[in-house]
Amino acid sequence: MKNRLVILLAFAAIGWSSCWSASAADEPLAGRILLKTPGNPATAYDLHASTHDPELLQAACKLPVVIRRETVTEGSETRLTLTLTASQRIYYNIEQLYRTSLPHEECLFYMPGFWYHRNLRSPESAPSFHTSDSWQVREDRLSTPLTGIYDERSGDFFTVLRTDSLCEETLACHNYGEVILSGRTSLGFTGFRNVDGHAALVFGFPWSEAPKSYIRKLNLAPQVRSFEMLEKGESRRLTWVIRRGHCDTYSRFVADVWNDSFDRFDPQPLDPPYTPDEAKALLSEYFLQSYVGDYPLKYTSGVELRTDDPTSNGVAEVGFVGRVLLNACNALEYGEATHNETLVNNARSIFDSYLRYGFTPGGLIREVVDFKRNRETDVYSIRRQSEGAYALLLYLAYEQEHDRRHPEWEKRVRTLLDRLLQLQNPDGSFPRKFRDNLSVVDASGGSTSSATQPLTMAAAYFHDKRFRQAACRTADYIEQNIIARADYFSSTLDANCEDKEAALYASTAMYYLAMSSRGEERSRYVALCREAAYFTLSWYYLWDVPFARGQMLGDVGFHSRGWGNVSVENNHIDVFIFEFATVLDWLGAECRDERFPRMSAVIRSSMLQLLPTETSHFDIGRAGYYPEVVQHTTWDYGRNGKGFYNDIFAPGWTVASLWQMLSPERVERFFATYSSAGE
């Protein structure tokens, strides 16, 4: 009785009537329409099929709108079409519920790029089961406008996918309560609900979010429901596909859904605005303008900058999110290729300064140094240390390729990696955060995969089996605790939740190991790389989010396809890609699956859209400073909202990410040059 009361209260909180007729309860499909008179609260009307015409939906009283619902079932799919025709002006929101027989408590849920399992890795202040076991969200939060329900015990699943052309958006005056839209929108909502202990799909139009909306990092807001106006005689047609199936694991379920969604949306590459050479020439403006040589550490200023005036500041950050050493390597390589002495000299001064001043007494890289505020982090991370070591190994390999050796640097890198090996746990994992004396601050193993890349490279470069063994042990941990459990979390440093980067790093880690392996071992890493790749792909948009007039991203013709959402906590899109497009091309050849390179082509063509130049600024103050926080839905860091950026950004990592995407030969060339010590 207590559980049923909780369920009824949950329904009340999201505005769903808890009273159903016996006949309605026997049908998998149910629905209601909410009609609003301006200035008054909306009234909800439960809908049922007419006894004379099963496609005609009626309420207990005559409605000022004719609603027809057509369902066509073919095999495992049901196509549902709603057509609303107003007999007088109305302001409406319509909702559909598809009940399944799956026990809610046994189910895991999936909304691509936003919800995985039950989002229990996320804190209570972000959308998760911590707050409610029933959620519905607006479609533009999702990389595919879809909700899936997966029964862990039986392997059965159900999904609902919106299949309309989603090309219109309009402004809303509020982001809570009942909101009448100022014009036409294409965006509806989708989600899942606990109905008397069974899992149900919930979906409708226009958008609505419950039991909470999510408008800012770690800030749940009151629920919201929007209403669109239909004039007398005007119609609105809405379509969804409900699909049922069976998969042995949640991972296979996610892969199956992504493959099906990719085939349906069939995203096409954009006309690339620049060739790789042209893009690098523009991005190199960042290297030139961001160089800071006023302090003991020389660096490119790439964090905590203003979008309108990205004047350099005193913060030098090695890995996430500044990427100083990787950008120095890129600048050196590009400077020598283009005979730009300024780039070369700046890059060499960065490496020289880090060799002299860039390490702690314990041999770790000084991760974040703020010279103007006279402060420095004393908590270190496996991710930043690994990203720094990765960049240094790229640098040493590049220099050796040009007959230049740096024994002091090699000693520094060896010492760094030896120190990190002391942190590795018996299960192969690395703690997320620690101090210079190697005391652990955060024991979570979610960032372990970031260490795999430099360890694998170091094994080849130094011909040191210890590094190879350590890398293989990380693979064992990643396989057993991340990939096998489909539990990709806590890779990023400004959030501790389900995130894209955890999946991307896991997939890329297996790519590096496969590149340095042979035979059955290599086949194992290929299979693990592919499994993790599907979770990574699930964060990348297969469709173009619509924007309203006046929202800058829409006004400049931005397309979201190929961009990735970030995490449950940070609900915006960005260009975090690095080697993953290359991984997709490689997987396509290894697995003979054309979807991977096709999606890679979409990503490569899409991610350069907002590259600021001297004539096309895209609301960025300097050429080459690529934007970071691209706000594609009703969420922000505190400034501007959908269709714009936050006012503070970190172009250091965005430039490094795109540069790596534009250098697809790097990894293969590295492992072709250096033989692995583990063979």
C-alpha positions, 0 to 999 in steps of 0.5 A: 500500500505504501509503495502504491501511495508513492507511485500515485504521489509521483504521478501527481507530481508530474501532472499525470492522472492516476485514475484509469478506467478498467478498459483503459488499463487493459490497453498498452496505449493510453493518452491524455490532452491538456488544454490551456486557456491563457491566464488559467491553469490547464485542464487535463482530459483522459483520452479513449478510443471511440466505440464507432471509430477506433482511430478517433480519440475522445474524452468524457466531454466534447473537445474543441479538437479532433484527435485521430490515432493510427497504429500500424504494426509490422513485425516488432515495430508499431508506428503510431501517428497522431493527427490533431485538427482544431475546431477552434483556437486551442493551446494544447499539450498531448501525451501518450503512455505505452505500458509494457509488461516489464517489471519497473524495478528490474529495468534499466533505462536509456536516453542517448547522451543523457540517461544510462541505467538509472543514472545512479552515478550522478548526484541527487542534484542531477537527473537520476533515480535518486530523485525519481524513478520516472522521468520525461525530458525535452527531445533536444537534450538527447543525441537521438530523440528516443527512450529505451527500457531494458529488462535485465532479467529477460533481456527484453526491451522496448524503445520509442523513437520520434520520427518527424522532421525536427526543424522548427523551434520557438522561444519560450518566456519561462522555463518552469510551470505552464508555458505558452509558446510564442510560435511553432516548435518541432520538439516534443518530449520522451521518457519512462514512467513507473505505472503500478510497478511496470515500466512504461514509455511516455512521450508527447508534444510539445516539450515537457519535463518532469518531475524536474527540469534541468537548467543549470549544472547541479540545479534541478528546477521545477517541472515545465510543460509547454503549450502550442497554439492551433488555430481553427482548422489547423492540424498537427501530425506527429509520428513515433515508432515503438520497437520491441526486441531482445538483447543478452546484455545492456551493452548489446541493447545500446549497440542495437539501438544505435545501429537502428537509429543510425540507419533511420536517421542516416546522417549525412556529412556536411560540406566541410567548410575547410580542408584539414590544412586550411583548418590547421592554419586557422587554429594555429592563430590560437598558438600564436595569440595565446602564448604567455612567456612572462612567468617561469613556466611558458604556456598557451593560455587556454582556460577561464577565458572570456568568449568576447575577449579571450585575453590570456591570463595567468593559468597554465594547465597541462591536461584537462582542460588546458592541454598546454603540452599537447598544444606545444607539440602541435605548434612545434610540428606545424611551425616547422612544417610551415617555417614559422619561427615564432611558433617553433621558438614559442613551443620550444620555450614551453618544453624547456620551461616545463623541463626546468620548472614543470615537475613537483618534488615527487616527480609529477607534472605540475598540473594547474598553476595560477601565477596571477592568483599565486596558487597551485593545485596540490591534488593531482589526477591520473587523467592530467598526468596521463595527458601530460605524459602522452603529449611528452611521448608524442614530442619525444617521438617527433624529435627523434624522427628529426634526429633530435634526442632529449635524454633529460626529458626521457629521464623525466618521463620515465620517472613520472611513469614510474611514480604513476606505476606505484599508484596502480592497484592490484586489479589494474586500476588507478585512483582518480586523484592523489597527492604528490606523496601518492596518498589517495584522495579519490580512489575511484577507478573511472579514469583508469583508461586515460593511463592506458595510452601513455603506458602503451606508448612508453612500452614501445618507445622505451622498450620497457615491458613493465609499462606494457604489463601495466597497460595490459592490467588497465585493460583487464580492469576496464574490461571487467569493471567498465565495459562488461558492466557498461558503466562508463563514469567519472572520467572528466574532472569537473563532474563525477557521473555518467559521461562521454569521455569515460566511454571515449577513453575506454574505446581509445585505450583498447585501440592503442593496445590493439595497435601494439598487439598481435593475434588473439590478444589483438582480437580481444582488444578490437572487440573491447574497443568496438563495445565501448565505441557504441557507448561513445557513439551514443553521446553523438548527435544523429540529428540537427537540433532546431533553434529559434530566430534570435538564437545565435547558433540557429542564425549562423546555420549550425548543425548539431549532427556529429557533435557529442553531449558531455555528461549527465551533469554538463548537458551541452555539446562540444568537440571532444573527439581527439583520436575517436574519429580515427578509431571509428575509421579503423573499426570500420575496416577491422569489423567490416561495418560501414556505419563507423566510417560513415559516422566518422565522416559526419563528425569530421565534417561537422566539428569545424563549423564554428571555427572563428576567423577574422571575418566569421567570428561566431561570437568569439573574440579571436580567430582560432579560439574554438568555442567550448560550451555550445548550449544546444538545449535549455541548460547553461553554466549560468549565462546565455542559455540555448543557442549561445555559449557560456561567457567563460570557455577553455579553448586550449582543449578544443584546439587540441582535440580538433588538431588531433582529429585533423592528424589521423596518421599520428597513432599508427605512425607512432606504433609503426616506428616503435616496436612494442616491448610486450611482444 
